[in-house]
Amino acid sequence: MSTLLLLNGPNLNLLGTREPGVYGATTLADVEAQALATAQRLGFGLEAFQSNHEGALIDKIHEAGRRHKAGELAGVVFNPGAFTHTSVALFDAIGGVKPLPVIEIHISNVHAREAFRHHSYISPAAAGIVIGFGTEGYTLAIEGLVRKIKAAHPA
């Protein structure tokens, strides 16, 4: 069984309590359980990691690239949180581990929010983007990632 990595960036540890009108009442533990169930339904394992620290996320992406080359990790679903709008370093990290597929996910529709949220440094490096479907977007992101993996490696 191949493994997927679910990465969540800053403040996503506060899901369920932070701005429930924007992000809903679902907790990060709920998201991780839902993501694991989706991955398993599609024949994959799932590892989850959350950090409020940019360097820890970069390190995890670098590790994911090494694991992908070793055949241990199939792809990544990544909600970079606010780092989406500020981090050239995360863009560079994702670009540095290609061909590892990374799907960018956002719970809210960032384009319907403050203007500073309209630009993503991550999107140009991502294999796909899911935005604005609430926490159900994680399911869509995993399904899309698995489709991309299977298209790149037909049986």
BAKOL-741916 format. One line per field, with one value per residue: residue number from 1; x, y, z of N, C-alpha, C in turn; residue in three letters; chain. Coordinates in nm, 4 decimals, decimal comma, always signed. Atoms other than C-alpha are relative to their C-alpha. Layout:
residues N
pos	c(NUM;...)
n_c1	c(X;...)
n_c2	c(Y;...)
n_c3	c(Z;...)
ca_c1	c(X;...)
ca_c2	c(Y;...)
ca_c3	c(Z;...)
c_c1	c(X;...)
c_c2	c(Y;...)
c_c3	c(Z;...)
code	c(Ala;...)
unit	c(A;...)
END
This chain:
residues 155
pos	c(1;2;3;4;5;6;7;8;9;10;11;12;13;14;15;16;17;18;19;20;21;22;23;24;25;26;27;28;29;30;31;32;33;34;35;36;37;38;39;40;41;42;43;44;45;46;47;48;49;50;51;52;53;54;55;56;57;58;59;60;61;62;63;64;65;66;67;68;69;70;71;72;73;74;75;76;77;78;79;80;81;82;83;84;85;86;87;88;89;90;91;92;93;94;95;96;97;98;99;100;101;102;103;104;105;106;107;108;109;110;111;112;113;114;115;116;117;118;119;120;121;122;123;124;125;126;127;128;129;130;131;132;133;134;135;136;137;138;139;140;141;142;143;144;145;146;147;148;149;150;151;152;153;154;155)
n_c1	c(+0,0849;-0,0722;+0,0370;+0,0169;-0,0308;+0,0883;-0,0696;+0,0798;-0,0846;+0,0262;+0,1328;+0,0973;+0,0215;+0,1127;+0,1266;+0,1083;+0,0189;-0,0406;+0,0907;+0,0857;+0,0788;-0,0828;-0,0638;+0,0891;-0,0178;-0,0797;-0,1332;-0,1083;+0,0081;+0,1080;-0,0516;-0,0979;+0,0740;+0,0700;-0,1021;-0,0461;+0,1060;-0,0003;-0,1209;+0,0135;+0,1011;-0,0646;-0,1120;-0,1214;-0,0149;-0,0094;-0,0695;+0,0398;-0,0946;+0,0380;-0,0949;+0,0116;-0,1341;-0,0313;-0,1139;+0,0429;+0,0737;-0,1011;-0,0698;+0,0906;+0,0066;-0,1270;+0,0070;+0,0972;-0,0678;-0,0894;+0,0826;+0,0619;-0,1041;-0,0227;+0,1209;+0,0712;+0,1043;+0,0571;+0,0335;+0,0265;+0,1081;-0,0606;+0,0665;-0,1064;+0,0520;-0,0432;-0,1267;+0,0369;-0,0066;-0,1250;-0,1194;-0,0780;-0,0768;+0,0825;+0,0032;-0,1277;-0,0078;+0,0845;-0,0674;-0,1223;+0,0266;+0,0723;+0,1388;+0,0964;+0,1207;+0,0517;+0,1289;+0,0257;+0,1389;+0,0439;+0,1353;+0,0850;-0,0288;-0,0919;+0,0236;+0,1162;-0,0403;-0,0842;-0,0801;-0,1329;+0,0120;+0,0266;-0,1218;-0,0649;-0,1337;-0,0033;+0,0744;-0,0784;-0,0789;+0,0918;+0,0547;+0,1421;+0,0449;+0,1395;+0,0259;+0,1342;+0,0985;-0,0026;-0,0905;+0,0222;-0,1029;-0,1084;+0,0392;-0,0180;-0,1436;-0,0568;+0,0503;-0,0712;-0,1391;-0,0061;+0,0195;-0,1252;-0,0987;+0,0350;-0,0214;-0,1445;-0,0506;+0,1092;-0,0296)
n_c2	c(-0,1192;-0,1267;-0,0946;-0,1410;-0,0893;-0,1144;-0,1079;-0,1166;-0,1088;-0,0763;-0,0261;+0,1046;+0,0712;-0,0659;+0,0316;+0,0333;-0,1112;-0,1253;-0,0527;+0,1075;-0,0503;+0,0132;+0,1323;+0,1054;+0,0561;+0,1218;-0,0137;+0,0585;+0,1459;+0,0461;-0,0082;+0,1080;+0,1271;+0,0012;+0,0187;+0,1388;+0,0859;-0,0189;+0,0634;+0,1453;+0,0405;-0,0036;+0,0927;-0,0666;-0,0389;-0,1455;-0,0586;-0,1399;-0,0852;-0,1409;-0,0852;-0,1447;-0,0465;+0,0140;+0,0892;+0,1386;+0,0406;+0,0160;+0,1257;+0,1113;+0,0082;+0,0591;+0,1420;+0,0619;+0,0172;+0,1159;+0,1194;+0,0241;+0,0615;+0,1361;+0,0778;+0,0159;-0,1015;-0,0229;-0,1394;-0,0868;-0,0986;-0,1036;-0,1265;-0,0819;-0,1087;-0,1355;+0,0039;-0,0029;-0,1364;-0,0649;+0,0844;+0,0418;+0,1172;+0,1192;+0,0166;+0,0583;+0,1367;+0,0859;+0,0085;+0,0771;+0,1440;+0,0550;+0,0052;+0,0267;-0,0810;-0,0716;-0,0658;-0,1109;-0,0012;-0,1063;+0,0252;-0,1104;-0,0545;-0,1103;-0,1078;-0,0760;-0,0597;-0,1188;-0,0049;+0,0596;+0,1456;+0,0377;+0,0495;+0,1169;+0,0373;+0,1461;+0,0493;+0,0315;+0,1215;+0,1101;+0,0824;-0,0324;-0,0874;+0,0127;-0,1201;-0,0463;+0,1052;+0,0341;+0,1107;+0,1044;-0,0194;+0,0962;+0,1214;-0,0297;-0,0104;+0,1353;+0,0683;-0,0570;+0,0440;+0,1413;+0,0034;-0,0434;+0,1063;+0,1140;-0,0416;-0,0015;+0,1374;+0,0926;+0,1414)
n_c3	c(+0,0000;+0,0042;-0,1048;+0,0303;-0,1116;-0,0196;-0,0695;-0,0351;-0,0471;-0,1211;-0,0572;+0,0299;-0,1250;-0,0663;+0,0660;-0,0922;-0,0939;+0,0641;+0,1011;+0,0510;+0,1122;+0,1199;+0,0102;-0,0470;-0,1336;+0,0114;-0,0576;+0,0785;-0,0197;+0,0883;+0,1370;+0,0181;+0,0036;+0,1292;+0,1032;-0,0098;+0,0548;+0,1457;+0,0538;-0,0105;+0,0984;+0,1310;-0,0003;-0,0463;-0,1395;-0,0163;-0,1142;-0,0159;-0,0716;-0,0058;-0,0696;+0,0114;+0,0314;+0,1419;+0,0183;-0,0236;+0,1208;+0,1052;-0,0296;+0,0298;+0,1463;+0,0439;-0,0363;+0,0913;+0,1281;-0,0129;-0,0125;+0,1305;+0,0843;-0,0501;+0,0230;-0,1268;-0,0138;+0,1330;+0,0241;-0,1149;-0,0038;-0,0830;-0,0295;-0,0570;-0,0823;+0,0362;+0,0750;+0,1417;+0,0521;-0,0406;-0,0058;+0,1152;-0,0450;+0,0215;+0,1460;+0,0398;-0,0530;+0,0843;+0,1291;-0,0148;-0,0191;+0,1150;+0,0447;-0,1069;+0,0186;-0,1167;+0,0223;-0,0926;-0,0466;-0,0915;-0,0490;+0,0438;+0,1326;-0,0266;+0,0971;-0,0460;-0,1271;+0,0094;+0,1229;-0,0182;+0,0108;+0,1384;+0,0649;-0,0591;+0,0455;+0,0083;+0,1170;+0,1193;-0,0208;-0,0327;+0,1088;+0,0048;-0,1080;-0,0420;-0,0791;-0,0315;-0,0241;-0,1411;-0,0290;+0,1009;+0,1007;-0,0209;+0,0727;+0,1424;+0,0282;-0,0008;+0,1198;+0,1145;-0,0073;+0,0393;+0,1461;+0,0636;-0,0220;+0,0867;+0,1392;+0,0234;-0,0138;+0,0310;-0,0340)
ca_c1	c(+0,0000;+0,1343;+0,1219;-0,0029;+0,1076;-0,1401;+0,0335;-0,1403;+0,0194;-0,0218;-0,3335;-0,4998;-0,4515;-0,7278;-0,9895;-1,3227;-1,2666;-1,1055;-1,3565;-1,6198;-1,8176;-1,5289;-1,3766;-1,6676;-1,6828;-1,4776;-1,1540;-0,8148;-0,8512;-1,1824;-1,0149;-0,7321;-0,9781;-1,1837;-0,8652;-0,7458;-1,0814;-1,0694;-0,7116;-0,7861;-1,0988;-0,8735;-0,6092;-0,3576;-0,2253;-0,2076;+0,0301;-0,0691;+0,1512;+0,0645;+0,3013;+0,2852;+0,6507;+0,7521;+1,0850;+0,9184;+0,6879;+0,9833;+1,1692;+0,8626;+0,8387;+1,2090;+1,1614;+0,8557;+1,0664;+1,3263;+1,0543;+0,8863;+1,2134;+1,2481;+0,8951;+0,7633;+0,5344;+0,2955;+0,1980;+0,1041;-0,2111;-0,1054;-0,3007;-0,0284;-0,2629;-0,1395;+0,2014;+0,0187;+0,0353;+0,3860;+0,6211;+0,8563;+1,0496;+0,7580;+0,7221;+1,0929;+1,0667;+0,7809;+0,9631;+1,2747;+1,1029;+0,9340;+0,7994;+0,6348;+0,2712;+0,1433;-0,2210;-0,2906;-0,6095;-0,7936;-1,1060;-1,2473;-1,2735;-0,9667;-1,0704;-1,3877;-1,1921;-0,9410;-0,7384;-0,4087;-0,5424;-0,5988;-0,2364;-0,0778;+0,2933;+0,2118;-0,0290;+0,2321;+0,4226;+0,1134;-0,0168;-0,3719;-0,5743;-0,8965;-1,0486;-1,3690;-1,5377;-1,4960;-1,3265;-1,4848;-1,2200;-0,9671;-1,1634;-1,1692;-0,7965;-0,7108;-0,9345;-0,7730;-0,4249;-0,4943;-0,6272;-0,3067;-0,0929;-0,2795;-0,2626;+0,1143;+0,1563;-0,1085;-0,1341)
ca_c2	c(+0,0000;+0,3439;+0,6293;+0,9859;+1,2777;+1,5331;+1,8587;+2,1418;+2,4773;+2,7535;+2,7907;+2,4810;+2,3208;+2,5638;+2,4187;+2,3829;+2,6878;+2,9513;+3,1563;+2,8818;+3,1052;+3,0761;+2,7370;+2,5460;+2,3348;+2,0407;+1,9896;+1,9014;+1,5536;+1,5194;+1,6292;+1,3801;+1,0955;+1,1865;+1,2043;+0,8669;+0,7069;+0,8556;+0,7429;+0,3908;+0,3696;+0,4467;+0,1922;+0,4267;+0,4865;+0,8367;+1,0230;+1,3618;+1,6474;+2,0008;+2,2804;+2,6504;+2,6746;+2,7307;+2,5493;+2,2356;+2,2274;+2,2750;+1,9913;+1,7673;+1,8494;+1,7703;+1,4409;+1,3678;+1,4203;+1,1697;+0,9211;+0,9646;+0,8850;+0,5753;+0,4643;+0,5056;+0,8074;+0,8663;+1,2318;+1,5199;+1,7152;+2,0491;+2,3292;+2,5896;+2,8263;+3,1857;+3,0767;+3,0423;+3,4188;+3,4794;+3,1859;+3,1750;+2,9189;+2,6716;+2,7308;+2,6529;+2,3425;+2,2005;+2,2825;+2,1133;+1,7772;+1,7369;+1,5044;+1,4554;+1,5606;+1,8190;+1,9251;+2,2640;+2,2799;+2,5670;+2,5299;+2,8733;+3,0406;+3,2596;+3,4600;+3,5742;+3,7029;+3,9819;+4,0919;+3,9769;+3,6188;+3,6244;+3,5462;+3,2071;+3,1429;+2,7708;+2,7346;+2,7584;+2,4660;+2,2552;+1,9710;+2,0863;+2,3141;+2,2662;+2,5829;+2,6701;+2,3346;+2,3481;+2,0544;+1,8276;+1,9765;+1,7425;+1,4467;+1,6100;+1,6841;+1,3239;+1,1898;+1,4272;+1,3384;+0,9661;+1,0273;+1,2118;+0,9352;+0,6655;+0,8653;+0,9008;+0,5295;+0,3309;-0,0317)
ca_c3	c(+0,0000;-0,0924;+0,1509;+0,1163;+0,3328;+0,4661;+0,5617;+0,7432;+0,8129;+1,0683;+1,2806;+1,1375;+1,4784;+1,5848;+1,3484;+1,5222;+1,7418;+1,5153;+1,3156;+1,2874;+1,0497;+0,8021;+0,8816;+1,0389;+1,3536;+1,2258;+1,4205;+1,2773;+1,4318;+1,2437;+0,9188;+0,9683;+1,0399;+0,7309;+0,5202;+0,6488;+0,5660;+0,2142;+0,1551;+0,2781;+0,0617;-0,2361;-0,1331;+0,0310;+0,3789;+0,5228;+0,7487;+0,8908;+1,0081;+1,1211;+1,2132;+1,2791;+1,1715;+0,8111;+0,8483;+0,9878;+0,6836;+0,4484;+0,6217;+0,5836;+0,2111;+0,1636;+0,3484;+0,1322;-0,1801;-0,0582;+0,0337;-0,3048;-0,4847;-0,2635;-0,3596;-0,0051;-0,0562;-0,3443;-0,2961;-0,0676;+0,0140;+0,1625;+0,3276;+0,3782;+0,5639;+0,5690;+0,4340;+0,1007;+0,0604;+0,1925;+0,1429;-0,1511;+0,0568;+0,0472;-0,3279;-0,3688;-0,1483;-0,3561;-0,6789;-0,5439;-0,4897;-0,8277;-0,9608;-0,6180;-0,6739;-0,4248;-0,4140;-0,2535;-0,0441;+0,1243;+0,3348;+0,2551;-0,0831;-0,0473;-0,3551;-0,1792;+0,1200;+0,1825;-0,1198;+0,0337;+0,0271;-0,3500;-0,4366;-0,3741;-0,3942;-0,3718;-0,6664;-0,9455;-0,7905;-0,7120;-0,9265;-0,8484;-0,6221;-0,4230;-0,2774;-0,0954;-0,0278;+0,3485;+0,5120;+0,2473;+0,0206;+0,1811;+0,0414;-0,3019;-0,2815;-0,1924;-0,4687;-0,7185;-0,5996;-0,6394;-0,9930;-1,0817;-0,9297;-1,1219;-1,4469;-1,4068;-1,3257;-1,5139;-1,4082)
c_c1	c(+0,0884;-0,0557;-0,0125;+0,0362;-0,0991;+0,0751;-0,0966;+0,0900;-0,0568;-0,1484;-0,1032;-0,0201;-0,1186;-0,1346;-0,1023;-0,0270;+0,0332;-0,0992;-0,0913;-0,0898;+0,0741;+0,0436;-0,0871;+0,0371;+0,0842;+0,1403;+0,1055;+0,0001;-0,1098;+0,0468;+0,0956;-0,0690;-0,0735;+0,0995;+0,0529;-0,1030;-0,0034;+0,1200;-0,0135;-0,1024;+0,0603;+0,1253;+0,1326;-0,0007;+0,0108;+0,0782;-0,0402;+0,1038;-0,0516;+0,1098;-0,0331;+0,1319;+0,0365;+0,1136;-0,0363;-0,0760;+0,0957;+0,0751;-0,0865;-0,0133;+0,1285;+0,0022;-0,0955;+0,0618;+0,0938;-0,0804;-0,0698;+0,1000;+0,0267;-0,1222;-0,0849;-0,1203;-0,0503;-0,0275;-0,0397;-0,1247;+0,0438;-0,0905;+0,1042;-0,0493;+0,0506;+0,1337;-0,0245;+0,0358;+0,1343;+0,1259;+0,0566;+0,0785;-0,0797;-0,0157;+0,1280;+0,0131;-0,0805;+0,0641;+0,1242;-0,0207;-0,0831;+0,0717;-0,1022;-0,1240;-0,0504;-0,1293;-0,0183;-0,1481;-0,0228;-0,1453;-0,0958;+0,0341;+0,0849;-0,0223;-0,1221;+0,0301;+0,0877;+0,0926;+0,1367;-0,0040;-0,0182;+0,1224;+0,0578;+0,1378;+0,0090;-0,0601;+0,0863;+0,0838;-0,0888;-0,0458;-0,1487;-0,0378;-0,1473;-0,0266;-0,1500;-0,1064;-0,0087;+0,0964;-0,0233;+0,1008;+0,1175;-0,0310;+0,0208;+0,1473;+0,0653;-0,0454;+0,0713;+0,1452;+0,0130;-0,0228;+0,1278;+0,1080;-0,0262;+0,0198;+0,1494;+0,0611;-0,1102;+0,0416;+0,0125)
c_c2	c(+0,1240;+0,0943;+0,1401;+0,0793;+0,1154;+0,1018;+0,1146;+0,1031;+0,0743;+0,0216;-0,1077;-0,0940;+0,0583;-0,0274;-0,0457;+0,1105;+0,1349;+0,0369;-0,1081;+0,0446;-0,0122;-0,1446;-0,1154;-0,0507;-0,1274;+0,0247;-0,0592;-0,1521;-0,0594;-0,0031;-0,1160;-0,1359;-0,0157;-0,0270;-0,1438;-0,0947;+0,0101;-0,0703;-0,1521;-0,0531;-0,0096;-0,0877;+0,0578;+0,0133;+0,1517;+0,0325;+0,1464;+0,0745;+0,1429;+0,0749;+0,1458;+0,0625;-0,0329;-0,0998;-0,1461;-0,0527;-0,0219;-0,1316;-0,1201;-0,0183;-0,0613;-0,1496;-0,0740;-0,0235;-0,1197;-0,1296;-0,0341;-0,0689;-0,1440;-0,0895;-0,0208;+0,0927;+0,0371;+0,1471;+0,0711;+0,0840;+0,1025;+0,1217;+0,0872;+0,1143;+0,1342;+0,0022;-0,0018;+0,1344;+0,0685;-0,0798;-0,0420;-0,1262;-0,1291;-0,0283;-0,0690;-0,1445;-0,0958;-0,0176;-0,0875;-0,1498;-0,0584;-0,1249;-0,0367;+0,0857;+0,0572;+0,0690;+0,1057;-0,0001;+0,1196;-0,0244;+0,1078;+0,0378;+0,1246;+0,1175;+0,0841;+0,0706;+0,1223;-0,0091;-0,0665;-0,1522;-0,0477;-0,0551;-0,1179;-0,0181;-0,1501;-0,0499;-0,0301;-0,1281;-0,1226;-0,0743;+0,0249;+0,0796;-0,0268;+0,1137;+0,0151;-0,1047;-0,0388;-0,1149;-0,1190;+0,0118;-0,0946;-0,1314;+0,0205;+0,0050;-0,1382;-0,0767;+0,0504;-0,0430;-0,1447;-0,0142;+0,0380;-0,1070;-0,1159;+0,0346;-0,0021;-0,1392;-0,0989;-0,1454;-0,0863)
c_c3	c(+0,0000;+0,1050;-0,0578;+0,1250;-0,0007;+0,0840;+0,0253;+0,0659;+0,1190;+0,0278;-0,0313;+0,1187;+0,0778;-0,0679;+0,1026;+0,0998;-0,0627;-0,1099;-0,0589;-0,1154;-0,1327;-0,0197;+0,0491;+0,1379;-0,0007;+0,0542;-0,0937;+0,0151;-0,0881;-0,1462;-0,0267;-0,0074;-0,1328;-0,1129;+0,0014;-0,0600;-0,1522;-0,0626;+0,0026;-0,0998;-0,1399;-0,0064;+0,0448;+0,1515;+0,0069;+0,1258;+0,0052;+0,0837;-0,0062;+0,0726;-0,0238;-0,0448;-0,1446;-0,0232;+0,0206;-0,1213;-0,1170;+0,0208;-0,0365;-0,1510;-0,0549;+0,0286;-0,0933;-0,1371;+0,0014;+0,0046;-0,1314;-0,0931;+0,0410;-0,0194;+0,1231;+0,0135;-0,1381;-0,0293;+0,1272;-0,0248;+0,1039;+0,0115;+0,0684;+0,0876;-0,0505;-0,0732;-0,1509;-0,0625;+0,0254;-0,0289;-0,1358;+0,0364;-0,0170;-0,1493;-0,0478;+0,0475;-0,0864;-0,1374;+0,0048;+0,0149;-0,1133;-0,0477;+0,1078;-0,0197;+0,1328;-0,0405;+0,1083;+0,0351;+0,0917;+0,0353;-0,0501;-0,1434;+0,0203;-0,0943;+0,0344;+0,1320;-0,0250;-0,1221;+0,0172;-0,0100;-0,1451;-0,0725;+0,0769;-0,0609;-0,0242;-0,1312;-0,1222;+0,0129;+0,0223;-0,1244;-0,0178;+0,1233;+0,0280;+0,0980;+0,0246;+0,0248;+0,1466;+0,0231;-0,0927;-0,1138;+0,0164;-0,0719;-0,1495;-0,0380;-0,0047;-0,1232;-0,1249;-0,0038;-0,0470;-0,1509;-0,0730;+0,0138;-0,0956;-0,1479;-0,0338;+0,0023;-0,0306;+0,0252;-0,1235)
code	c(Met;Ser;Thr;Leu;Leu;Leu;Leu;Asn;Gly;Pro;Asn;Leu;Asn;Leu;Leu;Gly;Thr;Arg;Glu;Pro;Gly;Val;Tyr;Gly;Ala;Thr;Thr;Leu;Ala;Asp;Val;Glu;Ala;Gln;Ala;Leu;Ala;Thr;Ala;Gln;Arg;Leu;Gly;Phe;Gly;Leu;Glu;Ala;Phe;Gln;Ser;Asn;His;Glu;Gly;Ala;Leu;Ile;Asp;Lys;Ile;His;Glu;Ala;Gly;Arg;Arg;His;Lys;Ala;Gly;Glu;Leu;Ala;Gly;Val;Val;Phe;Asn;Pro;Gly;Ala;Phe;Thr;His;Thr;Ser;Val;Ala;Leu;Phe;Asp;Ala;Ile;Gly;Gly;Val;Lys;Pro;Leu;Pro;Val;Ile;Glu;Ile;His;Ile;Ser;Asn;Val;His;Ala;Arg;Glu;Ala;Phe;Arg;His;His;Ser;Tyr;Ile;Ser;Pro;Ala;Ala;Ala;Gly;Ile;Val;Ile;Gly;Phe;Gly;Thr;Glu;Gly;Tyr;Thr;Leu;Ala;Ile;Glu;Gly;Leu;Val;Arg;Lys;Ile;Lys;Ala;Ala;His;Pro;Ala)
unit	c(A;A;A;A;A;A;A;A;A;A;A;A;A;A;A;A;A;A;A;A;A;A;A;A;A;A;A;A;A;A;A;A;A;A;A;A;A;A;A;A;A;A;A;A;A;A;A;A;A;A;A;A;A;A;A;A;A;A;A;A;A;A;A;A;A;A;A;A;A;A;A;A;A;A;A;A;A;A;A;A;A;A;A;A;A;A;A;A;A;A;A;A;A;A;A;A;A;A;A;A;A;A;A;A;A;A;A;A;A;A;A;A;A;A;A;A;A;A;A;A;A;A;A;A;A;A;A;A;A;A;A;A;A;A;A;A;A;A;A;A;A;A;A;A;A;A;A;A;A;A;A;A;A;A;A)
END
